[in-house]
Amino acid sequence: MIAVTGAAGFIGSCLVKKLNIEGHSDLVLVDDFSFPKKNKSLNNKEYFSKIERAEFIPWLNENTNQIDFIFHLGARTDTTEKGTAIFDELNYNYSKTIWQICSKNNIPLVYASSAATYGLGEFGYIDNHDIVEKLKPLNPYGISKNDFDKWALNQINQQSAISNQPPFWAGLKFFNVYGPNEYHKGRMASVIFHTVTQINKTGSMRLFRSHRPAISHGHQRRDFIYVKDVVEVCYFFYKNQNNSGLYNVGTGEARTFLDLATNTFKAMNLTPNISFIDTPADIKETYQYFTEADMEKLKSIGYDQPFYSLEEGVKDYVQEYLAENKLW
């Protein structure tokens, strides 16, 4: 069986969909299932059982012989959260325990890291293990993800490394993911989701103003990746367990927020009506103005699937899902 943590969440529920498409229904889904709005993402999906996040570790310890692979996507993902205790608990210590169980019982593991680990990009956006210790994430969320990456790499660098790591592992540094099943994410939902919501309410969209003289309003650039591409990469690692390590998961092409909003209007068959507001004070100082994944490492191990362009991804998301409030 395959275990998926964070299974009711955005990427997790889309991965469950992908696994179902590929013929897998022997799935153990793990999450905090106390949020009805989020749980809707699992409607019409096939799985073997659901286990509460708090109960999964003891269950796993008792049932390791039943689990063939773990996708550990569950995490606290709020980049505006300032407290560190919740990140230590869910993103660091919980992940360490899962890693240790996988190592002891020879269970392959794919886990969610994040492009937030790169901070302002002082060392580039290259998924090179050598720079992980140098990275300077901008918020507690990014710090927690980088702390676990550092801990994982430390395990494989120890002399008894073979017993300190799963038989295969991959830490996936997700860039700006958008797509269906993010309805529950509130402020953390993608700009596309918020654009459609604002257009439906007001007929217009407000983007964050640039606070850097060299960058025009709306020309902050991010590597936006469609969630359908993200789960393709996840499944690639399930099928190809040969090259453990950290991997970027982006398109390799940064695009502006203005491009993103303009294409959202276009997908809704509307003329763009875009204005600008100040970046909120609680994120202004830690706001990333540029991210772009270096994708050569993933390509070098045989991943050759094309990524959705921003235009293609936005059109599919808006017209096939947001227009009718559909899940995937």
N, C-alpha and C positions, 0 to 999 in steps of 0.2 A: 504493500500500500504506500501511497504518497501522502505525506502530511504537509499541509499549507497553513502557516500561521498568518494572522491578519487576513483570514479568508473572507470576511465580510466587508473588508475595506475596498478601496478603489482598485489598486493594482491586484490585490489578492483575489477579489471576486472575478476580475477579468482573466486572471490566470486559471481559475477554476473553469471558466468558460472554455478557454483554450485547451485545457486538459480533457474536458468533456468532448470537444470537437475531435481530439486525437484518440478518442476511445477509452479514456480513463474515467471510471466512476468509482474506483477503489480508493477514495480520497477521505482522509481524516482532516476535517476543517477545524481550525483553532482560532478563537477570537474571544473578545468580551461581547457576548451576544445580548447584552442588556439594552441595546439601542435599536428599537424597531425600524427607524428610518434607514439605518445602515444595513440591517438584516435583509431588507427587500432586495439587495443586490444578489442574494443567493436564490431568489425565486426561480423556479424552473431549471435549476442546476442539479446534477446528479452527484451523489457522494455517499460514502459508507456511514460516516458518523460525524457528529459535531461535539467538540470538547471545549469547555470553558478554558480560557487562557490560564487562570489560576490553578486549574486541575491538570494541565497538560504535562508538566514536568514529572509529577509522580506517575501519571498514566504512562508516559513514555518510558520511564525507568522500568516499568513492569511489562512493557509490550514492545521492547526494541526489536524482537525477532519478527514482528509483523510489519515493520517500517523499512521500506527499501530506499527512500529518498525523502529529504525534507527541504521545502522552500520556506525559509524563515523571512517572511515579509512584514510581520507584525512589528509595530514600533509606535512610539509617540512622535508625531511628525509636525507638530505646531512650531514653526520657526519663530513665532513671537513670544513663546513661553520663556520666561526669564528664570524660573526656578530650575534647579539642577537635580533635585531628588528624584523626580518622576523619570527623567532621562537616564539617571544612574540605574534605576530599578528596571525599566523596560528595555532600553536600548543597549545597555552595557551588561549588567549582571545577568539578566534573563538570556541574552544572546550568548554569554560565556557558558552558561549551563548547558544550553542546547549544543554548542560546539563540543563541549567536553563529553556529553553523552554520545554524540556522533563519532568522536574520536575513539572512545572506548569500545563502541559497538560496530565500527566500520560502516557507518551510514553516510552516504554522500550528502553534502549540504550546499545549497545556494542561499545566500542571505542578502538583504537589502542594505547597501551602503547609500551614499548620496553625493551629488555634486556639491552640496553645501560644505563638504570637507575641504574644498579648494579655497574657501574664503574669497579674497579679492583677486585670486589668480596670480599671486606673486611668483609662483613657481610653475605657472602654466596649468593646463588642464590635461596632463599626461598621466595615465594610470600606471606610473612607474613606482614600484615598491620603495625605491630609494628616497623619494621625496615625502613619503607619508609622515615621517617624524618631524619634518620641517613645516608642514601645512599649518595655517592659522585660520581655522573656521571662525565665522563672525557671530555665532550665537550658540546657546547651549545645545540645541539640536545637532548642529554640525559638529560641535565638539564631541558629543556622545558618539556620533557615527565614526569620527576619526579615531577616537580613543579605542573603539572596538577594533577597527582596522589595524591599529598599532598593536593591540594585544594579540590579534590573530597572527600577524606577521612574526611577533615574538615567539609564538608557539612553534612555528615552523623553523625558526632559526636556532632552536635549542638542539643540543646534541641528540637527544632522544626524540627527535622531531617526528619520527614515524608513528609514535604512540600518542603524540600531542596534537595530531590533526586528523580530520576525517580522511578517508581514502581518496576523496575528491572534494574540493570546495571552491566556490567562487563568490567573491563579494562584489555586488553590482552597484556601481555608482550611477544611480538614476539622475538624469538631468531634469529639465522642466517637463514633467509628464502631464498630458491632458487627455481627455476622452470620456466615454460613458462610464457610469457607475460612481462618479464623484459628487453626486447630488448632496450627500450628507456632510461634505467637508467644510461648509461655511466659508469663513474668510480664507481658508487654505485651498479652496477650489481654484482651478485655473482661470486665467484672465478671459479665456473664451467663454467659460461658463458664466462669469460675471458680466461679460459684454452682452451676451444674449439676455440675461436677466434685466440689465439696465435698459437695453433697447426695448424690450417688451413693456417696461414700466414708463420710460421717458422718451423713447425714440432716439436716444443719444448715448454716447459712452464717454466716460471721463478716465483718462489715463494719468499716471503719475508724471508730474513735471520733472524735468531733469534739473538737478541742482549742481551740475558741473558745466562750466562755461563752454567746454570743448564738445559737449554732447547736446544735440538739439532735443527738444521735448518729444518724447515718444520713440527716440532713437536708442534707448537702452536696448541692448541685444542679449538674447538668451538662446540656448539650444533647446528648442521645443520639440518634444518627441511624443508621437501618438502612442497611446497605451497598447494598441494592437501590435505595434512594433516591439514594445517592451516585453510583452509576454512571448513573442516569437523568440527573443533572445533568451529568456528564461528557459523555454522549452529546448532550445538548442543545447544548453548546458546539461539538461536532463539526458539528452540523446548522445552527447559528446563529453564524456567524463575523463578527459585526458590532460588538460592543462589548467591546473589549479592556479588561483591568483585573483587579484583585483582587476576589474574591468569596467571601463566607461560604458554607459548605455545612453547614448544620445544619437543625433543624426550626423554630427560633425559639421553642421552649418548653423551659425548663429543668425537669427533673424530679429528684426525690431518688433517692439510691442505695437508700433504703428502698423506694420505689416499684418500682425496677428489680428488687430481690431478691424482693419480695413477688409481683410478676407472674411471675417465674421459677418460684417455687413453684407458683403457680396454673396455669401452663402445664404443669407436671408432675403436676397433680392432687394436690398435697400441701398440708398445712397449714403455713404459714410457721413456721420455727424459726430465728430470727435473733438473734445475739449480736454483741458489739463487742470489737475489739482495738485497741491503740494503732497509730497510723499509723507505719509503719517509719521509723526514724531517718534513713535516707538520702534520704527524700522529704518528711519532715514539714515542713520549712521552706519547701519550694517547692510545696506541694500546693495546687491550685486548688479553692477551696470553692464557686465559682460560675462558670458560663459559660452564655451564652445568645446565640446568633447573631441579629444584626439581619439579616433576610432581605429587606428592602425593595429593595435594589439588584438582587438577582437577579430578583425579581418585576417590577421596573420595566422589565426588558428582555424580558419576555414569558414567563418561566418560570411556568407555572400548574398544574403537576402537584401533587396533594395528597401529603403525606408520610405514611408509616406513623406511627400513634400509637405510643407506647411499648408499650401493651398489644398492638396488632396485630403489631408487629415482634418482640417477645419471643415471642409465641405461635408465629409462623411459624418463627422461628429454632430454638426449643426443640423443637417438635413435628415439623417437617419435616426438620431437619438434625441437631441435637445428639442427639436420641433414638436415631437410627440411625447416628450418626457419618458422615453423608453430606456430600458436597461439593456446591457449586452450579456 
